[in-house]
Amino acid sequence: MRILIVCVGNVCRSPLGERLLRLALADEVAAGLVEVTSAGTGALEGRAMEPDAAAELARLGGSADGFVARAVTDEMLRASDLVLTATTEVRKQVVGITPAVLHRTFTLKELALVVEEEAQHVQVLPDVRRAMRALSARRGAVSRNDLDVPDPMGRDAARHREAADQIAATVEVLAPLVAVLVEERQAAEAEALEAQEAQEEAQEARAGEA
């Protein structure tokens, strides 16, 4: 499952979300089942994480080592099963770049609220993109909420902490969802493989009888 997190500069909010989600899904990432990356609509390309954001990431148990900011592209978006944005404005920009990702693009807070408040309606499907479309159908129920993580760029350490804590709170909700989606997909793939093997064995048996 490929997850892309997008903000503006790709030096504060989206890399923080990327590294925290990777940390929360460490087993799935290590097994190659989940890939979490980030980018920016107005990226400060080639830059490391902003120092205050990196400090907040470290406080939350993550590391900014090796991070390099990059610009979001149509190719990245099309390859992603889930796109998470810092704000509704960034979500709008992302969908403007690649309209095909409309039903699998949410703000971080938006998807977390859908999962929390609409849990009884959430469908966990082995097809991740179908699952995202099902979740998208519930977004209207949370549309009146504040769905943005404020941009702390150029502001004081307190604003960076506020943004970091908001992102961390969404990760606590979203990581279990991703883990379940991946588990469902693995189970479906295993079931399909078993069915294929059974079919091949049956064909071989019929050929032997002939």
C-alpha positions as CSV (number, residue, x, y, z in Angstrom):
1,M,0.0,0.0,0.0
2,R,1.5,3.3,-1.1
3,I,0.7,6.4,1.0
4,L,1.7,9.9,0.1
5,I,1.5,12.8,2.5
6,V,1.4,16.3,1.0
7,C,1.8,19.9,2.5
8,V,3.2,23.0,0.9
9,G,7.0,23.2,1.5
10,N,7.5,19.6,2.4
11,V,9.8,20.6,5.3
12,C,7.4,20.7,8.3
13,R,4.0,19.0,8.3
14,S,4.2,16.3,5.6
15,P,7.6,14.9,6.5
16,L,6.6,14.8,10.1
17,G,3.5,12.8,9.1
18,E,5.6,10.6,6.9
19,R,8.1,9.7,9.5
20,L,5.5,9.2,12.3
21,L,3.3,7.0,10.2
22,R,6.4,4.9,9.1
23,L,7.2,4.6,12.8
24,A,3.7,3.5,13.7
25,L,3.7,0.9,10.8
26,A,7.3,-0.2,11.3
27,D,6.5,-3.9,10.8
28,E,4.5,-3.3,7.7
29,V,7.1,-1.0,6.2
30,A,9.9,-3.4,7.0
31,A,8.0,-6.2,5.3
32,G,7.5,-4.1,2.2
33,L,3.7,-4.1,2.6
34,V,3.5,-0.3,3.2
35,E,5.4,2.6,1.7
36,V,5.0,6.1,3.2
37,T,6.5,9.1,1.4
38,S,5.8,12.8,1.3
39,A,6.0,15.8,-1.1
40,G,5.0,19.5,-1.4
41,T,2.8,21.6,-3.7
42,G,5.4,24.4,-3.3
43,A,8.3,22.3,-2.1
44,L,11.6,23.7,-1.0
45,E,13.2,21.0,-3.0
46,G,16.5,19.6,-1.7
47,R,16.0,21.0,1.8
48,A,16.2,19.0,5.0
49,M,13.3,19.2,7.5
50,E,12.9,22.6,9.2
51,P,14.8,22.5,12.5
52,D,11.8,23.1,14.8
53,A,9.8,20.5,12.9
54,A,12.7,18.0,13.2
55,A,12.9,18.7,16.9
56,E,9.2,17.9,17.3
57,L,9.7,14.7,15.3
58,A,12.5,13.7,17.6
59,R,10.3,14.5,20.7
60,L,7.7,12.1,19.3
61,G,10.2,9.3,18.7
62,G,11.1,9.8,15.1
63,S,14.1,10.9,13.1
64,A,14.6,13.4,10.3
65,D,17.8,11.7,9.1
66,G,18.1,11.5,5.4
67,F,15.0,13.5,4.6
68,V,15.1,15.7,1.4
69,A,12.1,17.8,0.3
70,R,10.6,17.2,-3.1
71,A,7.8,18.5,-5.3
72,V,4.6,16.5,-5.7
73,T,4.0,15.1,-9.3
74,D,1.2,13.6,-11.2
75,E,3.2,10.3,-11.3
76,M,3.5,10.2,-7.5
77,L,-0.2,10.8,-7.1
78,R,-1.3,8.2,-9.6
79,A,0.9,5.6,-7.9
80,S,-0.5,6.3,-4.4
81,D,-3.4,4.3,-2.9
82,L,-4.0,7.0,-0.3
83,V,-3.1,10.7,-0.4
84,L,-3.2,12.6,2.9
85,T,-2.9,16.4,2.9
86,A,-2.2,19.0,5.6
87,T,-5.1,21.2,4.6
88,T,-8.2,21.3,2.4
89,E,-6.5,23.9,0.2
90,V,-3.6,21.4,-0.4
91,R,-6.2,18.7,-1.1
92,K,-7.8,20.9,-3.7
93,Q,-4.4,21.6,-5.3
94,V,-3.6,17.8,-5.4
95,V,-6.9,16.9,-7.0
96,G,-6.3,19.7,-9.5
97,I,-3.0,18.1,-10.5
98,T,-4.5,14.6,-10.7
99,P,-8.3,14.5,-10.7
100,A,-8.2,10.7,-10.6
101,V,-7.2,10.8,-7.0
102,L,-10.3,12.6,-5.8
103,H,-11.8,9.7,-3.9
104,R,-8.6,8.6,-2.3
105,T,-7.4,12.0,-1.1
106,F,-8.2,13.3,2.3
107,T,-6.8,15.8,4.8
108,L,-5.1,14.0,7.7
109,K,-7.8,15.3,10.1
110,E,-10.6,14.5,7.7
111,L,-9.8,10.8,7.3
112,A,-9.1,10.5,11.1
113,L,-12.5,12.0,11.8
114,V,-14.2,9.7,9.3
115,V,-12.7,6.7,10.9
116,E,-13.5,7.8,14.4
117,E,-17.0,9.2,13.9
118,E,-18.3,7.0,11.1
119,A,-16.7,3.7,12.3
120,Q,-20.0,1.9,11.9
121,H,-20.1,2.8,8.2
122,V,-16.5,2.1,7.4
123,Q,-15.9,-0.8,5.0
124,V,-12.7,-2.7,5.3
125,L,-12.1,-4.1,1.9
126,P,-9.2,-6.1,0.5
127,D,-9.1,-3.7,-2.5
128,V,-7.4,-0.7,-0.9
129,R,-8.6,1.8,-3.5
130,R,-12.2,0.6,-3.3
131,A,-11.9,1.0,0.5
132,M,-10.8,4.6,0.0
133,R,-13.8,5.3,-2.2
134,A,-16.1,3.8,0.5
135,L,-14.4,6.1,3.1
136,S,-14.7,9.1,0.7
137,A,-18.5,8.5,0.6
138,R,-18.6,9.3,4.4
139,R,-16.6,12.5,4.2
140,G,-19.7,14.7,4.2
141,A,-20.4,13.7,7.7
142,V,-17.3,15.5,9.0
143,S,-17.1,18.4,6.6
144,R,-18.2,21.0,9.1
145,N,-15.1,20.3,11.3
146,D,-11.8,22.0,11.2
147,L,-9.9,19.8,8.8
148,D,-6.6,21.6,8.6
149,V,-3.3,21.3,10.3
150,P,-2.0,24.9,10.5
151,D,1.3,25.7,8.8
152,P,4.0,26.4,11.4
153,M,6.6,27.5,8.9
154,G,8.3,30.7,10.0
155,R,6.5,30.7,13.3
156,D,7.6,30.0,16.9
157,A,8.3,26.6,18.6
158,A,4.9,26.6,20.2
159,R,3.2,26.6,16.7
160,H,5.4,23.7,15.6
161,R,4.4,21.7,18.7
162,E,0.8,22.4,18.1
163,A,1.1,21.1,14.5
164,A,3.1,18.1,15.5
165,D,0.7,17.1,18.2
166,Q,-2.2,17.4,15.8
167,I,-0.4,15.2,13.2
168,A,0.6,12.7,15.8
169,A,-3.1,12.4,16.9
170,T,-4.2,11.6,13.4
171,V,-1.5,9.0,13.0
172,E,-2.7,7.2,16.1
173,V,-6.1,6.8,14.4
174,L,-4.9,6.1,10.8
175,A,-2.1,3.6,11.5
176,P,-4.5,0.9,12.8
177,L,-6.7,1.5,9.7
178,V,-3.8,1.0,7.3
179,A,-2.7,-2.1,9.2
180,V,-6.1,-3.7,8.9
181,L,-6.4,-2.8,5.2
182,V,-3.0,-4.4,4.5
183,E,-4.0,-7.5,6.5
184,E,-7.3,-7.8,4.6
185,R,-5.4,-7.5,1.3
186,Q,-2.9,-10.2,2.3
187,A,-5.7,-12.5,3.3
188,A,-7.5,-12.0,0.0
189,E,-4.3,-12.6,-1.9
190,A,-3.6,-15.8,0.1
191,E,-7.2,-17.0,-0.6
192,A,-6.9,-16.3,-4.3
193,L,-3.6,-18.2,-4.4
194,E,-5.1,-21.2,-2.6
195,A,-8.0,-21.2,-5.1
196,Q,-5.6,-21.1,-8.0
197,E,-3.5,-23.9,-6.7
198,A,-6.6,-26.0,-6.1
199,Q,-7.8,-25.3,-9.6
200,E,-4.4,-26.3,-11.0
201,E,-4.3,-29.5,-9.0
202,A,-7.8,-30.4,-10.2
203,Q,-6.8,-29.8,-13.8
204,E,-3.7,-32.0,-13.4
205,A,-5.9,-34.7,-11.8
206,R,-8.3,-34.6,-14.8
207,A,-5.4,-34.7,-17.2
208,G,-4.0,-37.8,-15.4
209,E,-7.3,-39.6,-15.6
210,A,-7.5,-38.9,-19.3
